[in-house]
Amino acid sequence: MVEFRVFGALSLTTDDGRDARSLVAQPRRLALLAYLAAATPRGTHRRDSLLALFWPEFDQPRARAALRQSLYVLREVLGPAALVNQGNEEVGLDFGAVRCDVVDFERSIESGHLTEALDLYRGHLLEGFFISDAPEFEHWLETERARLQEAASGAARTLVEQCQAGGDLTAAARWARRAARLAPLDEGLLRLLIGLLDRLGDRAGAVMAYEDFAKRLVECYVVESDEADRPQADSVTAADADRHCPGANRAHKFWGETSPGYEERLGSLLQIRIYQSLRRANI
């Protein structure tokens, strides 16, 4: 069976064990194969819709010729059983001949095998992959990346809840870390992780988790520091940060909800640091 992995680093292996990425040769052909494997609902796809996705700059005859050539190469590389036709106008993958990690991931989610699903989720869909002059494909890819990432994050959150219900706080914290990595700006997940680490007595881990979150929050807004603004930025107070950086303010509030001591003071300090970075970038 052909093995096609599109989470994280792309991998394509033929049924006799050969690495087929180089055989496919052109990124657009790999993109076509990935779309046939991952697009929902699964099944066959109209050729006209594939032309619009992958060859929008070509006229109809040239685009159809490019699609025919791409499908020919895919059949040559993967075997004739890999692709199926429905009439003359629809084409798709035979999932009995091609196994794809996205398909297995979603089946595992649906059947409740969440650990297996997260083992399959090795990174973003087609991570680092790009083809030029295909805006509709890029839009589809961006949307699917977000959808699948949210599904993975939701699976990890469910595992946290299951472990908590079973009294296994160590496993719950492990899955909470995974969920926080999958949704790095989700304050609710951060709150959950810090609460678990606090209950486990891992205050250092809780502080580190919060500091990492603060850094990611800054990175979302800061593109480049403005050296000229540093003297003014370095003199800001907690009141300044509270007034001008509400995102950071929201981020630090939950420290006071667990215990009002050093965590609250740390939250105020990190809030100021975030605001200083934003000021340096003139945001």
C-alpha positions in Angstrom: 0.0 0.0 0.0 1.1 3.5 -0.8 1.9 5.5 2.4 1.3 9.3 2.3 2.1 11.5 5.3 1.2 15.1 5.1 1.3 16.1 8.8 4.7 17.8 9.4 7.4 16.7 7.1 5.9 15.3 3.9 6.5 11.6 3.2 5.4 9.5 0.2 6.3 5.8 0.0 5.3 3.4 -2.7 3.9 -0.1 -2.0 7.4 -1.5 -2.7 9.0 0.9 -0.2 10.5 3.5 -2.5 10.6 7.2 -1.5 8.4 8.7 -4.2 8.7 12.4 -3.5 11.4 12.9 -6.0 9.6 10.8 -8.6 6.6 13.1 -8.5 9.1 15.9 -9.3 6.9 18.9 -9.3 5.5 20.5 -6.1 2.1 21.1 -7.8 1.7 17.4 -8.4 2.4 16.7 -4.7 -0.1 19.5 -3.9 -2.7 17.8 -6.1 -2.1 14.4 -4.5 -2.4 16.0 -1.0 -5.7 17.7 -2.0 -7.1 14.4 -3.3 -6.1 12.7 0.0 -7.1 15.3 2.5 -10.0 17.3 1.0 -13.4 16.7 2.5 -15.9 15.3 1.8 -13.7 12.4 0.7 -14.4 10.9 -2.7 -14.0 12.0 -6.3 -13.5 15.6 -7.4 -14.6 17.4 -10.5 -11.8 18.1 -12.9 -13.0 21.6 -13.4 -12.6 22.4 -9.7 -9.1 21.0 -9.7 -8.2 23.3 -12.7 -9.3 26.3 -10.7 -7.3 25.2 -7.7 -4.0 24.4 -9.3 -3.8 26.1 -12.7 -5.9 29.3 -12.5 -3.5 31.2 -14.7 -3.9 28.7 -17.7 -6.7 28.7 -20.2 -9.0 25.7 -20.2 -7.2 23.5 -22.8 -3.8 24.1 -21.3 -5.0 23.6 -17.8 -6.7 20.3 -18.7 -3.5 19.2 -20.4 -1.5 20.0 -17.2 -4.0 18.0 -15.1 -3.9 15.0 -17.4 -0.1 15.0 -17.3 -0.1 15.3 -13.5 -2.6 12.4 -13.1 -0.5 10.3 -15.6 2.6 10.8 -13.5 0.8 10.0 -10.3 -0.5 6.8 -11.8 3.0 5.9 -13.1 4.6 6.5 -9.7 1.9 5.1 -7.4 0.4 2.5 -9.5 -2.8 2.4 -11.6 -4.9 1.4 -8.6 -4.1 4.6 -6.7 -6.5 6.8 -8.7 -10.1 6.2 -9.6 -12.4 7.9 -12.1 -16.1 8.5 -12.0 -17.0 9.1 -15.6 -14.8 11.4 -17.6 -15.2 14.5 -15.3 -14.3 13.2 -11.8 -11.2 11.8 -10.3 -10.1 10.7 -6.8 -7.9 8.5 -4.7 -8.6 4.9 -3.9 -8.1 4.8 -0.2 -7.9 1.0 -0.3 -4.6 1.5 -2.2 -3.4 4.8 -0.7 -3.1 5.3 3.1 -2.9 8.9 4.3 -2.3 10.0 7.9 -4.9 12.7 7.7 -7.6 10.1 6.9 -6.4 7.9 9.8 -6.2 10.9 12.1 -9.8 11.9 11.5 -11.0 8.3 11.8 -9.3 8.0 15.1 -10.9 11.2 16.3 -14.3 10.0 15.3 -13.9 6.6 16.9 -12.6 8.1 20.2 -9.0 6.8 19.8 -7.5 10.1 20.8 -4.0 9.0 21.7 -3.7 7.3 18.4 -4.9 10.5 16.6 -2.3 12.6 18.4 0.4 10.2 17.6 -0.5 10.8 13.9 -0.5 14.6 14.3 3.3 15.2 13.8 2.9 18.8 12.7 0.8 21.2 10.7 -0.8 20.0 7.4 1.9 20.2 4.7 4.1 22.2 7.0 6.4 24.5 5.1 4.9 23.6 1.8 4.0 26.2 -0.8 3.1 26.5 -4.5 3.0 29.8 -6.3 0.1 31.2 -8.4 -2.5 29.0 -6.7 -4.5 31.3 -4.3 -7.5 29.0 -4.0 -5.3 26.1 -3.0 -3.4 28.2 -0.5 -6.8 29.4 1.0 -7.9 25.7 1.3 -4.6 24.7 2.9 -4.7 27.5 5.4 -8.3 26.6 6.4 -7.6 22.9 6.7 -4.5 23.5 8.7 -6.5 25.5 11.2 -9.3 23.0 11.3 -7.0 20.0 11.9 -5.0 21.8 14.4 -8.2 22.7 16.3 -9.2 19.0 16.2 -5.9 18.0 17.6 -6.0 20.6 20.3 -9.6 19.5 21.2 -8.5 15.8 21.4 -5.6 16.8 23.8 -8.0 18.8 25.9 -10.4 15.8 26.1 -7.5 13.6 27.2 -6.7 16.1 30.0 -10.3 15.9 31.2 -10.3 12.1 31.1 -7.0 11.9 33.0 -8.3 14.4 35.6 -11.5 12.4 36.1 -9.3 9.3 36.6 -7.1 11.1 39.2 -4.0 10.9 37.0 -2.8 14.5 37.3 0.7 13.8 35.9 -0.8 12.4 32.6 -3.3 15.3 32.6 -0.5 17.8 32.8 1.4 16.1 30.0 -1.6 16.3 27.7 -2.3 19.9 28.8 1.3 20.8 27.7 0.5 19.1 24.3 -2.8 21.0 24.0 -1.0 24.3 24.9 1.6 23.7 22.1 -1.2 23.0 19.6 -3.1 26.2 20.6 -0.2 28.4 21.8 -2.4 31.6 22.4 -5.3 29.9 24.1 -5.4 31.5 27.6 -7.9 28.9 28.8 -5.5 26.0 28.0 -2.7 27.9 29.7 -4.9 28.4 32.8 -5.6 24.7 32.8 -1.9 23.8 32.4 -0.8 26.1 35.2 -3.5 24.9 37.5 -2.4 21.3 37.0 1.3 22.1 37.5 0.4 24.1 40.7 -1.6 21.1 42.0 1.4 18.9 41.3 3.7 21.3 43.2 5.6 22.2 40.1 5.7 26.0 40.6 8.8 26.3 38.4 7.1 24.6 35.6 4.0 26.8 36.0 6.2 30.0 35.9 8.0 28.7 32.8 4.7 27.9 31.1 3.5 31.4 31.8 6.7 33.1 30.7 6.6 31.1 27.4 3.0 32.3 26.9 4.0 35.9 27.5 6.8 35.6 24.9 4.4 34.2 22.3 2.0 37.0 23.0 4.7 39.5 22.4 5.8 37.7 19.2 2.3 38.1 17.8 2.5 41.8 17.9 6.2 42.7 17.7 7.9 42.8 14.4 11.0 44.8 15.2 12.2 46.7 18.2 12.6 50.5 18.0 15.8 51.4 19.8 14.9 55.0 20.0 11.8 54.2 22.1 13.6 52.2 24.7 14.1 54.9 27.3 10.4 55.7 27.3 9.4 52.1 27.2 11.6 51.1 30.1 9.9 53.6 32.4 6.4 52.3 32.1 4.4 51.2 35.1 1.9 48.5 35.8 -0.9 51.0 35.4 0.5 51.9 31.9 0.5 48.2 31.0 -3.0 47.7 32.3 -4.3 50.7 30.3 -2.4 50.0 27.0 -2.0 46.3 26.8 -5.3 44.6 27.7 -4.2 41.3 26.1 -1.4 41.1 28.5 -3.7 42.1 31.4 -6.1 39.3 30.6 -3.2 36.9 30.4 -1.9 37.6 33.9 -5.2 37.7 35.8 -5.5 34.0 36.4 -2.4 34.1 38.6 -4.5 36.0 41.2 -7.1 33.3 40.8 -4.8 30.6 42.1 -2.9 32.3 44.9 -2.3 36.0 45.4 1.4 36.0 46.2 4.4 35.9 44.0 2.3 34.8 41.0 0.3 38.0 40.9 3.5 40.1 41.2 5.1 38.0 38.4 2.0 38.5 36.3 2.3 42.3 36.7 6.0 42.2 35.8 5.5 40.1 32.7 2.6 42.4 31.8 5.0 45.4 31.9 7.5 43.4 29.8 4.9 42.7 27.1 3.9 46.4 27.1 7.5 47.5 26.8 8.1 45.3 23.8 5.0 46.6 22.2 6.1 50.2 22.8 9.5 49.4 21.3 7.7 48.3 18.1 5.5 51.4 18.1 2.3 49.3 18.3 
